[in-house]
């Protein structure tokens, strides 16, 4: 132990153990959502939601590996593990920075991707077979809860689906006469509700991103400091 700070060593272990636990939780929850039958029916394979779940599985696995390297590297005083942890964390931090820059530069492209995705969802709304009935039923509930209609153009997004079956555009009795109703129907496309949700939560997302970046910088400093102490030992 000579030359190695016990405080830094055990702080590094505790930090990475919590990091590893978070990875386990994310991985376990995302795998459950991926294989659970009820979750599959809710998300619907055609809706593209499974791409996000697959991304969470990858994120959870990476966090677990990083936490493992940090824990073992600290307790075993392994320079190899600490160096791998440092490199991995540095790559993640750089990718976050690049993603933030690209998100700002290609904001218009992001809007196009969102519109293309919603256009695909409209095709699912208009499908008259039984293939997307679960998605249609879930979206109908979303319309009623958020007082909106359709995704891009309103009621016409439903196509030939019988309105008596999914009459999400019909206003609730208590909303008739208010600004959200035009006559007895909701007219605001649900795209506006979705985009407003993201705009309202953007500050939270940015706060989380900066918080993660700060934690990652601390992890880089601690791992390299411990690495240098072990090397001088």
C-alpha positions, 0 to 999 in steps of 0.5 A: 500500500506504500505510495498508494492513497487508500482514500483514493483507492476505495473512493474509486472502488465505491464510485465504480461499484455504483456505476456497475450497479446502474449498468446492471439495472439498465441492462436488466430493465432493457432486456426485460422490455425486449423479451417481455410479451406485454412490452412487445405488444405495447411498443410494437415491433414496427414502431421502431421503439425496439431500436431505443431498447437495443441501444439501452442494452448496449449502454447497460453492457458498456457501463457494466464493463466500465464499472468492472474495470474500475472496481478491479483496477482499483482493488487489485491496483492493476495498471492495465485495468485502470488504463483500459478504464481511462481510455474507455471513459475518455472515448465515451466523453469524446463521443458525447461531445461530438454528439452534442456538436453534431446535434447542434449543427444538424438540427434541421436534419434531426427534424427531418428524421422525426418527420420521416419516423412519424410518417411511418407511424401514420402508415401504421395508423392507416393499416386496416389489417390486424397487424398494428391493432395494438399500436392503434389502440395505444395511440388512441389512448395517447390522443385522448390523454393529450387532447390531440388528433393524428400525428401530422395532419390530424384526423386524416392520419387515421385513413380508412380506420372506422372512427367509431372504433378509434374516435380519438379526435372526438372531444371529451365532454368537459373539453367542448367549448374550450380552446383545445376543441374545434366544434366537438373534435381535437384538431392539434396534431400529436406531433406538436404535443410530442415536440413540446414535450421534448422542448420542455424537457431539453433543460433536464436532458442538458443538465443530465448530460453536463452532470454525466460529463462532470462525473466522467471527468472525475473518473478520468482524474481519479483513475489516472492519479491512481495509475500514476501512484501505482507506477511510482510505488 
